[in-house]
């Protein structure tokens, strides 16, 4: 299954102001999702909440970032909030 990661503009702005290490780790994890799919990643990075809702957790120098994501048809996902 092919995955596409998309986000609303507000999320992009939040990602831009993250510390460099956190932003790099987050972007690397999102790239991994596009390459291998959401189901391949496991805790502590990804946790299924319920239904189509998933949580992505990123830890790196500078802190922790969590985002809630919703899967959409065809295996795509959309970042709702971070």
PDB file of N, CA, C and O in Angstrom:
ATOM      1  N   UNK A   1       0.845  -1.173   0.000  1.00  0.00           N
ATOM      2  CA  UNK A   1       0.000   0.000   0.000  1.00  0.00           C
ATOM      3  C   UNK A   1       0.895   1.242   0.000  1.00  0.00           C
ATOM      4  O   UNK A   1       1.867   1.311   0.751  1.00  0.00           O
ATOM      5  N   UNK A   2       0.572   2.190  -0.818  1.00  0.00           N
ATOM      6  CA  UNK A   2       1.327   3.432  -0.895  1.00  0.00           C
ATOM      7  C   UNK A   2       0.710   4.479   0.032  1.00  0.00           C
ATOM      8  O   UNK A   2      -0.512   4.611   0.099  1.00  0.00           O
ATOM      9  N   UNK A   3       1.548   5.213   0.740  1.00  0.00           N
ATOM     10  CA  UNK A   3       1.088   6.221   1.688  1.00  0.00           C
ATOM     11  C   UNK A   3       1.521   7.604   1.236  1.00  0.00           C
ATOM     12  O   UNK A   3       2.587   7.775   0.646  1.00  0.00           O
ATOM     13  N   UNK A   4       0.684   8.580   1.520  1.00  0.00           N
ATOM     14  CA  UNK A   4       0.992   9.980   1.277  1.00  0.00           C
ATOM     15  C   UNK A   4       0.743  10.738   2.568  1.00  0.00           C
ATOM     16  O   UNK A   4      -0.302  10.573   3.198  1.00  0.00           O
ATOM     17  N   UNK A   5       1.691  11.559   2.962  1.00  0.00           N
ATOM     18  CA  UNK A   5       1.535  12.374   4.160  1.00  0.00           C
ATOM     19  C   UNK A   5       1.196  13.791   3.714  1.00  0.00           C
ATOM     20  O   UNK A   5       1.914  14.381   2.908  1.00  0.00           O
ATOM     21  N   UNK A   6       0.114  14.327   4.232  1.00  0.00           N
ATOM     22  CA  UNK A   6      -0.311  15.690   3.907  1.00  0.00           C
ATOM     23  C   UNK A   6      -0.704  16.387   5.201  1.00  0.00           C
ATOM     24  O   UNK A   6      -1.121  15.742   6.162  1.00  0.00           O
ATOM     25  N   UNK A   7      -0.570  17.690   5.218  1.00  0.00           N
ATOM     26  CA  UNK A   7      -0.928  18.429   6.424  1.00  0.00           C
ATOM     27  C   UNK A   7      -1.546  19.766   6.079  1.00  0.00           C
ATOM     28  O   UNK A   7      -1.344  20.292   4.984  1.00  0.00           O
ATOM     29  N   UNK A   8      -2.289  20.304   7.002  1.00  0.00           N
ATOM     30  CA  UNK A   8      -2.860  21.634   6.824  1.00  0.00           C
ATOM     31  C   UNK A   8      -1.764  22.670   7.070  1.00  0.00           C
ATOM     32  O   UNK A   8      -0.780  22.376   7.748  1.00  0.00           O
ATOM     33  N   UNK A   9      -1.921  23.863   6.534  1.00  0.00           N
ATOM     34  CA  UNK A   9      -0.858  24.872   6.610  1.00  0.00           C
ATOM     35  C   UNK A   9      -0.466  25.233   8.042  1.00  0.00           C
ATOM     36  O   UNK A   9       0.702  25.526   8.297  1.00  0.00           O
ATOM     37  N   UNK A  10      -1.395  25.220   8.965  1.00  0.00           N
ATOM     38  CA  UNK A  10      -1.077  25.553  10.360  1.00  0.00           C
ATOM     39  C   UNK A  10      -0.075  24.556  10.940  1.00  0.00           C
ATOM     40  O   UNK A  10       0.790  24.935  11.730  1.00  0.00           O
ATOM     41  N   UNK A  11      -0.186  23.302  10.557  1.00  0.00           N
ATOM     42  CA  UNK A  11       0.730  22.284  11.054  1.00  0.00           C
ATOM     43  C   UNK A  11       2.125  22.523  10.480  1.00  0.00           C
ATOM     44  O   UNK A  11       3.119  22.386  11.194  1.00  0.00           O
ATOM     45  N   UNK A  12       2.207  22.877   9.209  1.00  0.00           N
ATOM     46  CA  UNK A  12       3.492  23.184   8.598  1.00  0.00           C
ATOM     47  C   UNK A  12       4.195  24.313   9.320  1.00  0.00           C
ATOM     48  O   UNK A  12       5.412  24.273   9.501  1.00  0.00           O
ATOM     49  N   UNK A  13       3.446  25.318   9.732  1.00  0.00           N
ATOM     50  CA  UNK A  13       4.017  26.443  10.463  1.00  0.00           C
ATOM     51  C   UNK A  13       4.528  25.991  11.831  1.00  0.00           C
ATOM     52  O   UNK A  13       5.571  26.462  12.285  1.00  0.00           O
ATOM     53  N   UNK A  14       3.804  25.084  12.492  1.00  0.00           N
ATOM     54  CA  UNK A  14       4.243  24.568  13.787  1.00  0.00           C
ATOM     55  C   UNK A  14       5.513  23.739  13.640  1.00  0.00           C
ATOM     56  O   UNK A  14       6.400  23.809  14.491  1.00  0.00           O
ATOM     57  N   UNK A  15       5.607  22.961  12.577  1.00  0.00           N
ATOM     58  CA  UNK A  15       6.797  22.143  12.341  1.00  0.00           C
ATOM     59  C   UNK A  15       8.018  23.029  12.117  1.00  0.00           C
ATOM     60  O   UNK A  15       9.109  22.716  12.594  1.00  0.00           O
ATOM     61  N   UNK A  16       7.843  24.116  11.403  1.00  0.00           N
ATOM     62  CA  UNK A  16       8.959  25.018  11.098  1.00  0.00           C
ATOM     63  C   UNK A  16       9.601  25.624  12.339  1.00  0.00           C
ATOM     64  O   UNK A  16      10.795  25.924  12.320  1.00  0.00           O
ATOM     65  N   UNK A  17       8.847  25.812  13.413  1.00  0.00           N
ATOM     66  CA  UNK A  17       9.402  26.446  14.612  1.00  0.00           C
ATOM     67  C   UNK A  17       9.924  25.441  15.648  1.00  0.00           C
ATOM     68  O   UNK A  17      10.386  25.836  16.719  1.00  0.00           O
ATOM     69  N   UNK A  18       9.852  24.159  15.332  1.00  0.00           N
ATOM     70  CA  UNK A  18      10.394  23.147  16.243  1.00  0.00           C
ATOM     71  C   UNK A  18      11.913  23.247  16.287  1.00  0.00           C
ATOM     72  O   UNK A  18      12.533  23.684  15.318  1.00  0.00           O
ATOM     73  N   UNK A  19      12.516  22.847  17.400  1.00  0.00           N
ATOM     74  CA  UNK A  19      13.977  22.753  17.439  1.00  0.00           C
ATOM     75  C   UNK A  19      14.466  21.835  16.315  1.00  0.00           C
ATOM     76  O   UNK A  19      13.763  20.907  15.914  1.00  0.00           O
ATOM     77  N   UNK A  20      15.655  22.097  15.816  1.00  0.00           N
ATOM     78  CA  UNK A  20      16.177  21.391  14.641  1.00  0.00           C
ATOM     79  C   UNK A  20      16.141  19.876  14.801  1.00  0.00           C
ATOM     80  O   UNK A  20      15.714  19.181  13.880  1.00  0.00           O
ATOM     81  N   UNK A  21      16.574  19.347  15.934  1.00  0.00           N
ATOM     82  CA  UNK A  21      16.623  17.900  16.138  1.00  0.00           C
ATOM     83  C   UNK A  21      15.220  17.283  16.103  1.00  0.00           C
ATOM     84  O   UNK A  21      15.020  16.219  15.518  1.00  0.00           O
ATOM     85  N   UNK A  22      14.260  17.954  16.727  1.00  0.00           N
ATOM     86  CA  UNK A  22      12.879  17.448  16.711  1.00  0.00           C
ATOM     87  C   UNK A  22      12.292  17.485  15.308  1.00  0.00           C
ATOM     88  O   UNK A  22      11.648  16.533  14.869  1.00  0.00           O
ATOM     89  N   UNK A  23      12.518  18.591  14.610  1.00  0.00           N
ATOM     90  CA  UNK A  23      11.996  18.721  13.242  1.00  0.00           C
ATOM     91  C   UNK A  23      12.599  17.649  12.336  1.00  0.00           C
ATOM     92  O   UNK A  23      11.888  17.038  11.538  1.00  0.00           O
ATOM     93  N   UNK A  24      13.899  17.423  12.455  1.00  0.00           N
ATOM     94  CA  UNK A  24      14.553  16.416  11.621  1.00  0.00           C
ATOM     95  C   UNK A  24      14.004  15.026  11.903  1.00  0.00           C
ATOM     96  O   UNK A  24      13.738  14.263  10.975  1.00  0.00           O
ATOM     97  N   UNK A  25      13.834  14.690  13.181  1.00  0.00           N
ATOM     98  CA  UNK A  25      13.304  13.375  13.559  1.00  0.00           C
ATOM     99  C   UNK A  25      11.869  13.203  13.067  1.00  0.00           C
ATOM    100  O   UNK A  25      11.515  12.145  12.546  1.00  0.00           O
ATOM    101  N   UNK A  26      11.047  14.230  13.229  1.00  0.00           N
ATOM    102  CA  UNK A  26       9.664  14.171  12.765  1.00  0.00           C
ATOM    103  C   UNK A  26       9.616  13.956  11.254  1.00  0.00           C
ATOM    104  O   UNK A  26       8.883  13.089  10.778  1.00  0.00           O
ATOM    105  N   UNK A  27      10.374  14.721  10.509  1.00  0.00           N
ATOM    106  CA  UNK A  27      10.365  14.588   9.054  1.00  0.00           C
ATOM    107  C   UNK A  27      10.873  13.220   8.623  1.00  0.00           C
ATOM    108  O   UNK A  27      10.378  12.658   7.646  1.00  0.00           O
ATOM    109  N   UNK A  28      11.856  12.676   9.337  1.00  0.00           N
ATOM    110  CA  UNK A  28      12.361  11.335   9.036  1.00  0.00           C
ATOM    111  C   UNK A  28      11.275  10.284   9.284  1.00  0.00           C
ATOM    112  O   UNK A  28      11.113   9.362   8.484  1.00  0.00           O
ATOM    113  N   UNK A  29      10.532  10.418  10.385  1.00  0.00           N
ATOM    114  CA  UNK A  29       9.450   9.465  10.657  1.00  0.00           C
ATOM    115  C   UNK A  29       8.325   9.578   9.628  1.00  0.00           C
ATOM    116  O   UNK A  29       7.768   8.566   9.204  1.00  0.00           O
ATOM    117  N   UNK A  30       7.994  10.797   9.228  1.00  0.00           N
ATOM    118  CA  UNK A  30       6.956  10.967   8.207  1.00  0.00           C
ATOM    119  C   UNK A  30       7.402  10.375   6.874  1.00  0.00           C
ATOM    120  O   UNK A  30       6.591   9.798   6.149  1.00  0.00           O
ATOM    121  N   UNK A  31       8.670  10.513   6.551  1.00  0.00           N
ATOM    122  CA  UNK A  31       9.208   9.897   5.333  1.00  0.00           C
ATOM    123  C   UNK A  31       9.139   8.372   5.427  1.00  0.00           C
ATOM    124  O   UNK A  31       8.842   7.700   4.440  1.00  0.00           O
ATOM    125  N   UNK A  32       9.411   7.835   6.602  1.00  0.00           N
ATOM    126  CA  UNK A  32       9.315   6.395   6.810  1.00  0.00           C
ATOM    127  C   UNK A  32       7.890   5.920   6.594  1.00  0.00           C
ATOM    128  O   UNK A  32       7.671   4.870   5.991  1.00  0.00           O
ATOM    129  N   UNK A  33       6.916   6.686   7.083  1.00  0.00           N
ATOM    130  CA  UNK A  33       5.507   6.329   6.864  1.00  0.00           C
ATOM    131  C   UNK A  33       5.214   6.278   5.375  1.00  0.00           C
ATOM    132  O   UNK A  33       4.561   5.344   4.908  1.00  0.00           O
ATOM    133  N   UNK A  34       5.684   7.265   4.621  1.00  0.00           N
ATOM    134  CA  UNK A  34       5.436   7.267   3.175  1.00  0.00           C
ATOM    135  C   UNK A  34       6.098   6.070   2.487  1.00  0.00           C
ATOM    136  O   UNK A  34       5.564   5.543   1.511  1.00  0.00           O
ATOM    137  N   UNK A  35       7.251   5.643   2.988  1.00  0.00           N
ATOM    138  CA  UNK A  35       7.985   4.550   2.344  1.00  0.00           C
ATOM    139  C   UNK A  35       7.490   3.162   2.720  1.00  0.00           C
ATOM    140  O   UNK A  35       7.459   2.271   1.872  1.00  0.00           O
ATOM    141  N   UNK A  36       7.098   2.960   3.989  1.00  0.00           N
ATOM    142  CA  UNK A  36       6.743   1.608   4.422  1.00  0.00           C
ATOM    143  C   UNK A  36       5.337   1.489   4.998  1.00  0.00           C
ATOM    144  O   UNK A  36       4.846   0.374   5.174  1.00  0.00           O
ATOM    145  N   UNK A  37       4.683   2.593   5.293  1.00  0.00           N
ATOM    146  CA  UNK A  37       3.331   2.537   5.836  1.00  0.00           C
ATOM    147  C   UNK A  37       3.278   2.758   7.329  1.00  0.00           C
ATOM    148  O   UNK A  37       4.264   2.547   8.035  1.00  0.00           O
ATOM    149  N   UNK A  38       2.150   3.173   7.797  1.00  0.00           N
ATOM    150  CA  UNK A  38       1.936   3.494   9.203  1.00  0.00           C
ATOM    151  C   UNK A  38       1.974   2.262  10.095  1.00  0.00           C
ATOM    152  O   UNK A  38       2.470   2.325  11.220  1.00  0.00           O
ATOM    153  N   UNK A  39       1.453   1.139   9.601  1.00  0.00           N
ATOM    154  CA  UNK A  39       1.351  -0.061  10.419  1.00  0.00           C
ATOM    155  C   UNK A  39       2.703  -0.654  10.767  1.00  0.00           C
ATOM    156  O   UNK A  39       2.819  -1.382  11.753  1.00  0.00           O
ATOM    157  N   UNK A  40       3.733  -0.359   9.975  1.00  0.00           N
ATOM    158  CA  UNK A  40       5.063  -0.921  10.211  1.00  0.00           C
ATOM    159  C   UNK A  40       5.718  -0.285  11.437  1.00  0.00           C
ATOM    160  O   UNK A  40       6.432  -0.959  12.180  1.00  0.00           O
ATOM    161  N   UNK A  41       5.481   0.990  11.646  1.00  0.00           N
ATOM    162  CA  UNK A  41       6.044   1.679  12.807  1.00  0.00           C
ATOM    163  C   UNK A  41       5.297   1.244  14.060  1.00  0.00           C
ATOM    164  O   UNK A  41       4.078   1.073  14.039  1.00  0.00           O
ATOM    165  N   UNK A  42       6.016   1.071  15.121  1.00  0.00           N
ATOM    166  CA  UNK A  42       5.428   0.627  16.388  1.00  0.00           C
ATOM    167  C   UNK A  42       5.800   1.602  17.493  1.00  0.00           C
ATOM    168  O   UNK A  42       6.496   2.590  17.257  1.00  0.00           O
ATOM    169  N   UNK A  43       5.328   1.313  18.705  1.00  0.00           N
ATOM    170  CA  UNK A  43       5.686   2.109  19.873  1.00  0.00           C
ATOM    171  C   UNK A  43       7.208   2.093  20.005  1.00  0.00           C
ATOM    172  O   UNK A  43       7.827   1.065  19.728  1.00  0.00           O
ATOM    173  N   UNK A  44       7.809   3.161  20.405  1.00  0.00           N
ATOM    174  CA  UNK A  44       7.209   4.355  20.971  1.00  0.00           C
ATOM    175  C   UNK A  44       6.836   5.410  19.942  1.00  0.00           C
ATOM    176  O   UNK A  44       6.372   6.488  20.311  1.00  0.00           O
ATOM    177  N   UNK A  45       7.031   5.117  18.637  1.00  0.00           N
ATOM    178  CA  UNK A  45       6.802   6.128  17.610  1.00  0.00           C
ATOM    179  C   UNK A  45       5.335   6.318  17.242  1.00  0.00           C
ATOM    180  O   UNK A  45       4.875   7.449  17.087  1.00  0.00           O
ATOM    181  N   UNK A  46       4.613   5.239  17.105  1.00  0.00           N
ATOM    182  CA  UNK A  46       3.225   5.295  16.633  1.00  0.00           C
ATOM    183  C   UNK A  46       2.347   4.472  17.560  1.00  0.00           C
ATOM    184  O   UNK A  46       2.722   3.387  18.004  1.00  0.00           O
ATOM    185  N   UNK A  47       1.178   5.012  17.839  1.00  0.00           N
ATOM    186  CA  UNK A  47       0.201   4.283  18.653  1.00  0.00           C
ATOM    187  C   UNK A  47      -1.162   4.473  18.018  1.00  0.00           C
ATOM    188  O   UNK A  47      -1.557   5.595  17.701  1.00  0.00           O
ATOM    189  N   UNK A  48      -1.882   3.373  17.833  1.00  0.00           N
ATOM    190  CA  UNK A  48      -3.243   3.442  17.327  1.00  0.00           C
ATOM    191  C   UNK A  48      -4.159   3.856  18.468  1.00  0.00           C
ATOM    192  O   UNK A  48      -4.143   3.232  19.529  1.00  0.00           O
ATOM    193  N   UNK A  49      -4.958   4.900  18.268  1.00  0.00           N
ATOM    194  CA  UNK A  49      -5.864   5.368  19.316  1.00  0.00           C
ATOM    195  C   UNK A  49      -7.201   4.655  19.218  1.00  0.00           C
ATOM    196  O   UNK A  49      -7.588   3.917  20.124  1.00  0.00           O
ATOM    197  N   UNK A  50      -7.908   4.877  18.115  1.00  0.00           N
ATOM    198  CA  UNK A  50      -9.166   4.163  17.836  1.00  0.00           C
ATOM    199  C   UNK A  50      -9.616   4.510  16.432  1.00  0.00           C
ATOM    200  O   UNK A  50      -9.355   5.606  15.936  1.00  0.00           O
ATOM    201  N   UNK A  51     -10.289   3.577  15.802  1.00  0.00           N
ATOM    202  CA  UNK A  51     -10.777   3.817  14.447  1.00  0.00           C
ATOM    203  C   UNK A  51      -9.664   4.287  13.525  1.00  0.00           C
ATOM    204  O   UNK A  51      -8.662   3.594  13.350  1.00  0.00           O
ATOM    205  N   UNK A  52      -9.838   5.460  12.938  1.00  0.00           N
ATOM    206  CA  UNK A  52      -8.864   6.011  12.005  1.00  0.00           C
ATOM    207  C   UNK A  52      -7.866   6.958  12.668  1.00  0.00           C
ATOM    208  O   UNK A  52      -7.049   7.570  11.980  1.00  0.00           O
ATOM    209  N   UNK A  53      -7.922   7.086  13.992  1.00  0.00           N
ATOM    210  CA  UNK A  53      -7.026   8.000  14.703  1.00  0.00           C
ATOM    211  C   UNK A  53      -5.755   7.303  15.177  1.00  0.00           C
ATOM    212  O   UNK A  53      -5.796   6.214  15.750  1.00  0.00           O
ATOM    213  N   UNK A  54      -4.629   7.960  14.923  1.00  0.00           N
ATOM    214  CA  UNK A  54      -3.314   7.475  15.322  1.00  0.00           C
ATOM    215  C   UNK A  54      -2.557   8.612  15.983  1.00  0.00           C
ATOM    216  O   UNK A  54      -2.818   9.784  15.713  1.00  0.00           O
ATOM    217  N   UNK A  55      -1.613   8.258  16.855  1.00  0.00           N
ATOM    218  CA  UNK A  55      -0.750   9.246  17.486  1.00  0.00           C
ATOM    219  C   UNK A  55       0.688   8.968  17.057  1.00  0.00           C
ATOM    220  O   UNK A  55       1.134   7.821  17.082  1.00  0.00           O
ATOM    221  N   UNK A  56       1.408  10.011  16.665  1.00  0.00           N
ATOM    222  CA  UNK A  56       2.825   9.923  16.336  1.00  0.00           C
ATOM    223  C   UNK A  56       3.584  10.657  17.424  1.00  0.00           C
ATOM    224  O   UNK A  56       3.292  11.818  17.714  1.00  0.00           O
ATOM    225  N   UNK A  57       4.561   9.987  18.031  1.00  0.00           N
ATOM    226  CA  UNK A  57       5.356  10.583  19.103  1.00  0.00           C
ATOM    227  C   UNK A  57       6.794  10.703  18.631  1.00  0.00           C
ATOM    228  O   UNK A  57       7.368   9.748  18.108  1.00  0.00           O
ATOM    229  N   UNK A  58       7.365  11.872  18.816  1.00  0.00           N
ATOM    230  CA  UNK A  58       8.737  12.121  18.397  1.00  0.00           C
ATOM    231  C   UNK A  58       9.518  12.644  19.588  1.00  0.00           C
ATOM    232  O   UNK A  58       9.140  13.638  20.208  1.00  0.00           O
ATOM    233  N   UNK A  59      10.622  11.957  19.902  1.00  0.00           N
ATOM    234  CA  UNK A  59      11.532  12.408  20.961  1.00  0.00           C
ATOM    235  C   UNK A  59      12.884  12.671  20.356  1.00  0.00           C
ATOM    236  O   UNK A  59      13.393  11.863  19.580  1.00  0.00           O
ATOM    237  N   UNK A  60      13.468  13.793  20.704  1.00  0.00           N
ATOM    238  CA  UNK A  60      14.813  14.136  20.248  1.00  0.00           C
ATOM    239  C   UNK A  60      15.343  15.211  21.173  1.00  0.00           C
ATOM    240  O   UNK A  60      14.632  15.699  22.051  1.00  0.00           O
ATOM    241  N   UNK A  61      16.593  15.573  20.972  1.00  0.00           N
ATOM    242  CA  UNK A  61      17.160  16.665  21.747  1.00  0.00           C
ATOM    243  C   UNK A  61      16.271  17.883  21.529  1.00  0.00           C
ATOM    244  O   UNK A  61      16.008  18.262  20.388  1.00  0.00           O
ATOM    245  N   UNK A  62      15.819  18.480  22.581  1.00  0.00           N
ATOM    246  CA  UNK A  62      14.920  19.617  22.459  1.00  0.00           C
ATOM    247  C   UNK A  62      13.514  19.321  22.946  1.00  0.00           C
ATOM    248  O   UNK A  62      12.706  20.239  23.093  1.00  0.00           O
ATOM    249  N   UNK A  63      13.201  18.033  23.203  1.00  0.00           N
ATOM    250  CA  UNK A  63      11.889  17.747  23.754  1.00  0.00           C
ATOM    251  C   UNK A  63      11.144  16.613  23.080  1.00  0.00           C
ATOM    252  O   UNK A  63      11.729  15.723  22.463  1.00  0.00           O
ATOM    253  N   UNK A  64       9.839  16.680  23.222  1.00  0.00           N
ATOM    254  CA  UNK A  64       8.924  15.667  22.697  1.00  0.00           C
ATOM    255  C   UNK A  64       7.817  16.380  21.928  1.00  0.00           C
ATOM    256  O   UNK A  64       7.314  17.418  22.356  1.00  0.00           O
ATOM    257  N   UNK A  65       7.449  15.805  20.786  1.00  0.00           N
ATOM    258  CA  UNK A  65       6.337  16.327  19.990  1.00  0.00           C
ATOM    259  C   UNK A  65       5.364  15.186  19.763  1.00  0.00           C
ATOM    260  O   UNK A  65       5.774  14.063  19.472  1.00  0.00           O
ATOM    261  N   UNK A  66       4.084  15.468  19.894  1.00  0.00           N
ATOM    262  CA  UNK A  66       3.038  14.477  19.613  1.00  0.00           C
ATOM    263  C   UNK A  66       2.065  15.065  18.620  1.00  0.00           C
ATOM    264  O   UNK A  66       1.730  16.248  18.682  1.00  0.00           O
ATOM    265  N   UNK A  67       1.622  14.240  17.716  1.00  0.00           N
ATOM    266  CA  UNK A  67       0.631  14.663  16.737  1.00  0.00           C
ATOM    267  C   UNK A  67      -0.457  13.622  16.630  1.00  0.00           C
ATOM    268  O   UNK A  67      -0.186  12.428  16.756  1.00  0.00           O
ATOM    269  N   UNK A  68      -1.676  14.048  16.401  1.00  0.00           N
ATOM    270  CA  UNK A  68      -2.804  13.145  16.182  1.00  0.00           C
ATOM    271  C   UNK A  68      -3.096  13.164  14.684  1.00  0.00           C
ATOM    272  O   UNK A  68      -3.205  14.225  14.069  1.00  0.00           O
ATOM    273  N   UNK A  69      -3.218  11.976  14.120  1.00  0.00           N
ATOM    274  CA  UNK A  69      -3.411  11.822  12.684  1.00  0.00           C
ATOM    275  C   UNK A  69      -4.646  10.993  12.413  1.00  0.00           C
ATOM    276  O   UNK A  69      -5.038  10.151  13.220  1.00  0.00           O
ATOM    277  N   UNK A  70      -5.249  11.240  11.275  1.00  0.00           N
ATOM    278  CA  UNK A  70      -6.402  10.445  10.867  1.00  0.00           C
ATOM    279  C   UNK A  70      -6.083   9.826   9.518  1.00  0.00           C
ATOM    280  O   UNK A  70      -5.621  10.508   8.603  1.00  0.00           O
ATOM    281  N   UNK A  71      -6.333   8.525   9.401  1.00  0.00           N
ATOM    282  CA  UNK A  71      -6.117   7.865   8.129  1.00  0.00           C
ATOM    283  C   UNK A  71      -7.319   8.128   7.244  1.00  0.00           C
ATOM    284  O   UNK A  71      -8.448   8.229   7.726  1.00  0.00           O
ATOM    285  N   UNK A  72      -7.076   8.238   5.961  1.00  0.00           N
ATOM    286  CA  UNK A  72      -8.142   8.480   4.990  1.00  0.00           C
ATOM    287  C   UNK A  72      -8.114   7.349   3.969  1.00  0.00           C
ATOM    288  O   UNK A  72      -7.240   6.484   4.034  1.00  0.00           O
ATOM    289  N   UNK A  73      -9.039   7.341   3.041  1.00  0.00           N
ATOM    290  CA  UNK A  73      -9.147   6.271   2.059  1.00  0.00           C
ATOM    291  C   UNK A  73      -7.855   6.101   1.282  1.00  0.00           C
ATOM    292  O   UNK A  73      -7.132   7.065   1.034  1.00  0.00           O
ATOM    293  N   UNK A  74      -7.577   4.874   0.905  1.00  0.00           N
ATOM    294  CA  UNK A  74      -6.410   4.580   0.082  1.00  0.00           C
ATOM    295  C   UNK A  74      -5.107   4.572   0.853  1.00  0.00           C
ATOM    296  O   UNK A  74      -4.042   4.534   0.237  1.00  0.00           O
ATOM    297  N   UNK A  75      -5.148   4.608   2.185  1.00  0.00           N
ATOM    298  CA  UNK A  75      -3.938   4.569   2.966  1.00  0.00           C
ATOM    299  C   UNK A  75      -3.292   5.917   3.161  1.00  0.00           C
ATOM    300  O   UNK A  75      -2.218   5.991   3.758  1.00  0.00           O
ATOM    301  N   UNK A  76      -3.902   6.993   2.682  1.00  0.00           N
ATOM    302  CA  UNK A  76      -3.357   8.325   2.905  1.00  0.00           C
ATOM    303  C   UNK A  76      -3.659   8.742   4.326  1.00  0.00           C
ATOM    304  O   UNK A  76      -4.569   8.203   4.956  1.00  0.00           O
ATOM    305  N   UNK A  77      -2.909   9.692   4.831  1.00  0.00           N
ATOM    306  CA  UNK A  77      -3.239  10.238   6.147  1.00  0.00           C
ATOM    307  C   UNK A  77      -3.028  11.713   6.149  1.00  0.00           C
ATOM    308  O   UNK A  77      -2.231  12.247   5.377  1.00  0.00           O
ATOM    309  N   UNK A  78      -3.733  12.365   7.008  1.00  0.00           N
ATOM    310  CA  UNK A  78      -3.746  13.819   7.101  1.00  0.00           C
ATOM    311  C   UNK A  78      -3.444  14.219   8.535  1.00  0.00           C
ATOM    312  O   UNK A  78      -4.082  13.731   9.468  1.00  0.00           O
ATOM    313  N   UNK A  79      -2.496  15.085   8.706  1.00  0.00           N
ATOM    314  CA  UNK A  79      -2.156  15.555  10.045  1.00  0.00           C
ATOM    315  C   UNK A  79      -3.213  16.536  10.503  1.00  0.00           C
ATOM    316  O   UNK A  79      -3.460  17.539   9.833  1.00  0.00           O
ATOM    317  N   UNK A  80      -3.833  16.266  11.621  1.00  0.00           N
ATOM    318  CA  UNK A  80      -4.903  17.123  12.134  1.00  0.00           C
ATOM    319  C   UNK A  80      -4.369  18.185  13.077  1.00  0.00           C
ATOM    320  O   UNK A  80      -4.771  19.345  12.994  1.00  0.00           O
ATOM    321  N   UNK A  81      -3.481  17.810  13.959  1.00  0.00           N
ATOM    322  CA  UNK A  81      -2.977  18.734  14.966  1.00  0.00           C
ATOM    323  C   UNK A  81      -1.642  18.218  15.457  1.00  0.00           C
ATOM    324  O   UNK A  81      -1.325  17.039  15.301  1.00  0.00           O
ATOM    325  N   UNK A  82      -0.876  19.086  16.039  1.00  0.00           N
ATOM    326  CA  UNK A  82       0.386  18.620  16.619  1.00  0.00           C
ATOM    327  C   UNK A  82       0.607  19.299  17.951  1.00  0.00           C
ATOM    328  O   UNK A  82       1.615  19.049  18.612  1.00  0.00           O
TER     329      UNK A  82
END
